[in-house]
Amino acid sequence: MKIITANRASAILFWFLKKFSDGAYLLPANICPIVPLTFLKAKVKFQFVDIEPKNYCIDRNMVLDMLKTNPRK
Protein backbone atom coordinates (compact mmCIF):
# COMPACT_ATOMS: atom_id res chain seq x y z
CA MET A 1 0.00 0.00 0.00
CA LYS A 2 1.19 3.48 -0.84
CA ILE A 3 0.19 6.58 1.12
CA ILE A 4 -0.29 9.71 -0.94
CA THR A 5 -0.60 13.19 0.50
CA ALA A 6 -1.44 16.52 -1.10
CA ASN A 7 -2.91 19.87 -0.17
CA ARG A 8 -6.07 19.17 -2.15
CA ALA A 9 -8.01 16.01 -2.99
CA SER A 10 -8.09 17.10 -6.63
CA ALA A 11 -4.29 16.82 -6.74
CA ILE A 12 -4.51 13.20 -5.57
CA LEU A 13 -7.26 12.50 -8.11
CA PHE A 14 -5.14 14.06 -10.87
CA TRP A 15 -2.14 11.92 -9.89
CA PHE A 16 -4.28 8.77 -9.85
CA LEU A 17 -5.86 9.53 -13.23
CA LYS A 18 -2.51 10.23 -14.89
CA LYS A 19 -0.93 7.10 -13.46
CA PHE A 20 -3.67 4.48 -13.69
CA SER A 21 -6.33 5.63 -16.14
CA ASP A 22 -6.68 3.98 -19.51
CA GLY A 23 -10.42 4.16 -20.07
CA ALA A 24 -13.43 6.35 -19.49
CA TYR A 25 -15.29 7.00 -16.25
CA LEU A 26 -18.95 7.53 -15.43
CA LEU A 27 -19.58 10.48 -13.11
CA PRO A 28 -22.84 11.43 -11.41
CA ALA A 29 -24.35 14.60 -12.83
CA ASN A 30 -24.48 16.28 -9.41
CA ILE A 31 -20.76 15.94 -8.66
CA CYS A 32 -18.62 18.82 -7.42
CA PRO A 33 -17.35 20.84 -10.44
CA ILE A 34 -13.68 20.37 -9.51
CA VAL A 35 -13.91 16.63 -10.25
CA PRO A 36 -14.75 16.86 -13.99
CA LEU A 37 -12.30 19.77 -14.28
CA THR A 38 -9.60 17.49 -12.89
CA PHE A 39 -10.54 14.83 -15.45
CA LEU A 40 -10.28 17.43 -18.23
CA LYS A 41 -6.90 18.62 -17.01
CA ALA A 42 -5.65 15.01 -16.85
CA LYS A 43 -7.07 14.43 -20.37
CA VAL A 44 -9.12 11.46 -19.17
CA LYS A 45 -12.49 10.70 -20.77
CA PHE A 46 -15.65 10.78 -18.71
CA GLN A 47 -19.38 10.87 -19.20
CA PHE A 48 -22.04 12.26 -16.92
CA VAL A 49 -24.83 10.00 -15.70
CA ASP A 50 -28.13 11.32 -14.41
CA ILE A 51 -29.07 10.91 -10.76
CA GLU A 52 -32.04 9.22 -9.12
CA PRO A 53 -34.45 11.86 -7.80
CA LYS A 54 -35.36 9.73 -4.77
CA ASN A 55 -31.88 9.62 -3.27
CA TYR A 56 -29.69 11.91 -5.42
CA CYS A 57 -27.29 9.02 -6.14
CA ILE A 58 -26.08 7.97 -9.56
CA ASP A 59 -28.82 6.19 -11.52
CA ARG A 60 -27.73 2.53 -11.36
CA ASN A 61 -30.05 1.45 -14.18
CA MET A 62 -28.61 4.10 -16.46
CA VAL A 63 -25.07 3.01 -15.55
CA LEU A 64 -25.87 -0.63 -16.34
CA ASP A 65 -27.44 0.36 -19.67
CA MET A 66 -24.38 2.43 -20.56
CA LEU A 67 -22.04 -0.42 -19.66
CA LYS A 68 -24.06 -2.88 -21.75
CA THR A 69 -24.00 -0.52 -24.73
CA ASN A 70 -20.29 0.38 -24.46
CA PRO A 71 -18.56 -2.23 -22.27
CA ARG A 72 -15.03 -1.28 -23.36
CA LYS A 73 -15.28 2.46 -22.78
N, C-alpha and C positions, 0 to 999 in steps of 0.2 A: 504494500500500500504506500502511496505517495501523498504527502500532505502539501497542499498548495495554499499559499496565502497571497492576498492582494488587498489593496485599499478599497476596491469595489468588486461586487459580485460579477459585474459585466466583464471585468478584466479576466476573471477566472473562466467565465463562459467563452470569451474570445480565445483564450489559450486552448481550451478543450476543443473548440470547433476547428481551430487551425491544425491541431495535432491529430485528432481522431475522426474527423468528419469526412465521409466519402459519399454521402447520399443526401437526400432531402429530409426535412423534418416537418412535422405537422404541429402547428402552434394554435392554441385557442385564440379566438378572435378578441377576447377581452384581456389579453396579456399586457403587461406594462410595456410602454413604447420602447424602452431601452433594449428590450430583448430582441425584437426584430431588427433594430438598428445595429445591434452587435452582430447578428447574422449577416446583414448587408455588408458591414465593414470587414467581416471575415470571408466574404464572398462564398457563403454557404446557402444553398437553396432551401427555401421553406415555403409552406403554403398555410394560409389561415383556415381554420375549421370553426364553424359556427358553434355556439354554446347552447346548452339546454336551458330553457327559460325557468325550469323548476328549481335548478340548483346552481346555475351559472358555471357549471363545469363543461369541459369539452364534450361535444355530442358524440358519444361512443358509436352510435349507429352510422353516423356520417364518416367517422374515422374508419370503421370496418369496410364501408362501401368504397372509400378512397383507396384503401389497401388492396381490396379485391380488384379494383380497376387498374391500379398501377402498383403492383407488388414490388417492383424493383426500384422505384423512386425512393 
